[in-house]
Amino acid sequence: MNVVTQFSAAHDYDRDLRFSAMFEAAAIGIGICQPDGKILEANPALAKMLGYSREELAGVHAHEFYPEFRPEFPRRPSDANSVQEERLLGELLRGECASFEIEKRCQRKDGSAFWGHFTVSLARDTRRQTAYLVAMLADATERKCMEEHLREAEKMEVIGRLAGGIAHDFNNLLTGVLLYCDLLSAGLADSAVKPAGLSQHIDEIRMAGEQGAALTQQLLAIARKQAAEPRPLLINEIVASMESLLRRLIGEPIELVTTLDPSAGPVLADLSQFRQVVLNLVLNARDALPHGGKIRLITRAAEFPGLSEPGNPKPSVSLAVKDNGCGMNEETRGHLFEPFFTTKNPGEGTGLGLATVQRIVSEAGGGNPTAERTRAWHLH
């Protein structure tokens, strides 16, 4: 009898050691909590994830790591996520489920936030009474970001299709407007009576129609309804033809200054895509000047070693858009060309403008993007 008793004790001791080793070495964060959420013990992975020591976590309520429960945040624990958590916890304590999973925004000791995926289960004692909660926490930030990017990509695909459809129909309407302008001009030329200013009005209508047609071509290019058609382009001529449109888009509080190098030669690029590059850069500069300022659009002939063979620099053209706004910090510049990255408020930007510009310029054989208060590209 004594032998059996000693063997059982040794077996329990070995089992405790195995479970202790699993708790200590687990790559996922594990916390043992009281039913009210107060932490009794945390493993090293949980302490590292939250940025605290294990001693600091002991006795702390789990809600301390949820931003919505902190006084400096305007939201209160009555939000939908917290209501769902309370419901699931109630079902767990009543024995209606074995465990539940939930995702919440968590905050580390240094104030940084991340998305946490919680799996919470209930441990009972030998009398089947509630003993404590076991909460496992995994960092779900990367997955949440990927899901958000996927949603944005799907949304942009829908917007692209919509833009393509609208641009196609609108282009048909503008074709009619331009046709009637031609008929008016022809009729006016044959008429003996020529009302003062009528010819000028017709020219203004035609100019507006042509600008509208150019915009529809850009929408079609964005929607990928048109294949790129690279051909030699004189950047100076394109920039000059877009000045009037750009001034209308940026508004009166902002001054637009163009400096065009007459020695800048042709570049091989798609016309509609190049117009999209200029538009995106200028509108990006405009957004950096909410209270007005100056935007400078500069072209110059250059030699760009990065696009050339050693000892044989290839002639290129530099296009620079400069503004006198607040600029960007080092962290923002590090993410500048990442799709969907934006410093604008929700609903004010997609984070695709500069990423699109970089793609178009790269596909055209250009490169060397730089950004601070300057957005510059070299094309050859």
N, C-alpha and C positions, 0 to 999 in steps of 0.2 A: 504493500500500500504506500509506503513511504517512497519507494522507487518511482511509482507512477506519479505521485504528487510532485516530486522533484523534476521529472521529465516534462510535466505539463508547465511548470513554472519556467523552465528553460525554453520551451517552445514559445510561450508568450513573450519572453524577453527577446528572442530572436525576431519575432514578428514585429515587436515595437521598434526594434532597431531598423528593420527594413522600411517600415512606414516613416520613421524619423528621417532616414536617408532620402527617401522619395520626397518628403516635404522640403528638406533643405536643398536638394539638388534640382528640383523641378524648374524647368525653363519658364513656366507660366506662373504668374503671381497667385499666391494662395493666402487667404486670410481666414482665420477661425474667429467667428464673432458671436456675441450674445444675440438672442432673438431680437433685441431692440437695435442692433446694428453696431454696438460698441466692439471694437477690435480687441480680441484676447491675445492673439499671436499672429505674426506675419512672417512669411518665409523670405529669404534674401531677394528673390526675384520681384516680389511685390514691393519691398522697400526700395529697391533700385528703380523700379518703374515710377514710383511716386516721388522719389528724391529724398526720402526720409531714412533715418536709421530705424532698425527694428524696435529699439527701445522707445523712440519717439512715437511710433505707431500704436504701441500698446496702450489701451485705454481711450484711444481717440475714436469718436463716432465716424462711421464711414461717410456720412453726409458732409463731413468737413472737406471732402475731396470733390464734391460736386459744385461747380461754379454757381448754379442757380440757388444754392442754399447760402451763399456768402452774401453779407450785407451790402457789399459794393456793387452787386449786380442787381439790376432792376427787376428781373424775373423772380417770382416766388415759387415755393414748392407746390403750387397748385397747377403747374403746367401739365400737359397731356402725358408727357413721359413719366413724371413723378406719380400721377394718378395711376398709370398702368403698373408702375413698380409696386405701389401699395396694394393694388388688387392682386398681383401675382404673389406677393409676399404673404398676403392673407390666405390665399389658396394653399400655399406651401405649408404654412403653420397649421392649417386645419386638416392637412393630410389629403387634400384634393388633387395634389400633383406631387411627383417625386422631386422635381427640380424645375427651374425656369431660367430663361436667357433673356437678357436685355442689353441694349447699347445706350451708353450715356457719355456725355462730355465730362471728362475728369480734369482736375487741375493738380499739377505737381507743386512741390514746395517752393520752387523758384517762380511760380506764377504762370508757367507755360501750360497750355491745355492740350489734351489729346482725346481721341475717341477710345473708350474702353468697352470691350465686349465681356459682360459678366455672365457667368454660369453659377447659379446659387442652388445649393441643395441643403437638406436638413439632416442633422445627425441626432439620433435618439439614444437614450441610456438603456440599461438592461430592463427597465420597467416600461419601455416604449414611450417615455416622456421626452419632450423636446429638450435637448441638451445644448446644442449650439448650431449656428449656421456655418456652412463651408462655402466661401465665395472664391471663385477662380476668375482672374482678370487677365485678359490679353489685349495688347495694343492693336486696335482696329483702324488706326488713323490712315495708314496707307491704303487699305481696302476701301474705306469711306471716300478717300480722295479719288480713287480709280472709279468708283461708282458715280461720283459727282461728275467727273470728266466724261464718263460714258453718257450720262444724262444730258450734259451740255452738248456733246457731239451729236446725239440724237436730235436735240432741239435745233441745233444749227443745220442739220440735214433737212429737217422740216422747213425751217426758215429759208434755206437755199432753194428748195423746190417751190415754195410759195413765191419767193423773189423772182425765180425764173419764169413762173407762169405770169406774174404781174408784168414783168419786164417785156415779155413777148407780146401780151395784149396791148400794153401801153405803147410799144414800139409801132404797132399797127395803127394806133390812133395818131401818133406823131407823123407817120408817113402821109396820112390824109391831110394833116395841117400843113406840112411842107409842100404837098402837091397843090393845095389851094393857094399857098403863097406864090408859087410859080405861075398859077393861072391869073392871080391878081396882078402880078408884075407884068405878065404878057399883055393883059387887058389894058393896064395903065399905059404901057408903051404904045399901044395902038390907038389910044383915046386922044382926041384933040383937046379934051379938058383934063388937066392934071391938077387936082386939088393940092394945095400947099401942104407939105409934110406927109402926104399919104405914102409916098415911096419910102420915106424913112421909117414910118410905122410898120410897113411890110417887112423891111429889113430887120427891125427889132423882133418881129414875130418869128421870122426865119431863124434868127440867131438863138432865140429862146428854144425853138423847136429842135435845133441842132444840138444845143446843150442837153436838152432832155433826152435826145436820142443817144448821146454819148453816155449819159448816166445809165440808160437801160442796157447799153452794151457792157458797162461795168457790172451791173447786177447780174447779167447773164454769165459773165466771166466768174463772178463770185459763186454763182450757183453751179459752176462747172458745166454749163450748157454749151460752152464754146471751147474748142481745142485751141491751145496756144499757137499763134502764128508769128514766129519771130521774123523780123525784117529790119533792115537798117533804119534807125530812127534818130532824128536830131532832137536831143533832149531840150535844147533851148527853145525850139519851136513849140514843143508840146507844153512846156512850162508857161510860155508866153500865152498860148491859146487858152490855158486853164486859169489865168489870173483873175478874170472877171468872176468866174464861178467860185474860185477859192475865196475871194473877198466877200461874196455873199454868204458863204458857209461859215466863215470865222466871225462875222459880225463887225459892226462899226468900232467897238472899243479896242479892237486889235488892229495894229498896223501891219500890213504885209509889204515887205521889201524884197524885190528880186534883184539878184546880181548874177548876170549871165555872162560867162566867159565866151567871147566870140570864137576862140580857138578850139572850143570843145567840139570834137568830131562826132560822127554817128556811132551809135551802139546797136547791137543786135538784140532786139527784145520784142515782145508782143505789145502792141499799142494799148489795148484796153487794160492789160495787166500793169503796164507802166503807169498809166493814169491812176490805177488803183493804188499803186505805191505812193505816188505824190499825194493823193487824197488822204490816205491813211496817216502818212507822216505829218501832214499839215494839221489834220484834225486832232492828232495826238498832241501836237504842240499847242493847239487851241485849248484843249482840255487842261493844259498846265497853266493857263492864264485866265482864271475865272474872273479876275478884276481888270482885265485888259493888259496890253503890253505890246511887244513887237515880235513878229515872226520874220525871219530872214530865210529866203530860199536861194541857194547859191549853187551854181554849176561852175566847174573848172576842168580844164584838160589836165591830166595827170599821168604818171607812170606808176603802175601798181605792181610791185615786185611779187606779191603773193600770188598773182595770176600769171606770172611770167616764168620762162625758163631762166636758169642761172646765166647771168651775163647778157641776157636778151630781154630787157623789161618790155612788157607789152603796153602800148598806149591804152589809156582808159579815160573814162569821164567820172568825176566825183560829183555826186549830188548830195548836198547837205541842207538840212532843215534845222534852223537854230531858233530857240526862243529864250526870252529872259525871265522864265518862270523860276520856281523854287528848286528845280533840279531833282536828282534822285540820290538816295543814299546807297552805300555799297551793297547792302543786302538786296535792295530792289534791282540794282543793275545785274546782280547775279542771277536773277530769275526773269530778266527782261523779255527773253525770246521764248519762254515756256508757254505753250498753248494754255489758255484759260487763266493764266496768272494776270491779275489786275489789282491795282491799288484803288480803284474806284469803288463807290458804294454799290451794294447789290442793286441790280436793275439798270445801272448806268454804263456798264461795259461788259463785253464778253471775254476780254483778254486774248483776242485773236488778231488784233490789228497788226502789231509788230511781228508776231509769229508769221502772219500771212506775207508781210513785206519781206521778211528774211527768206521765206520759201521761194517767192517769185524771183528775187534777186539772185539767189543761189541757182535756181533752174536756168536763169539767163546767163550764167557763167560769171556772175559778179561775186563780191564778197567784202570782207573787212568791215562788218557792221560795228559801229561804235555808238555809245549813248551816254549822255550826261544831260547837259542842256542842248546837246547836238545829236541829231540823227543823221548819219552819213553813210553812203554806200558808194562803192566803186563798181562801175560796169565797163566792159570792154566790147 
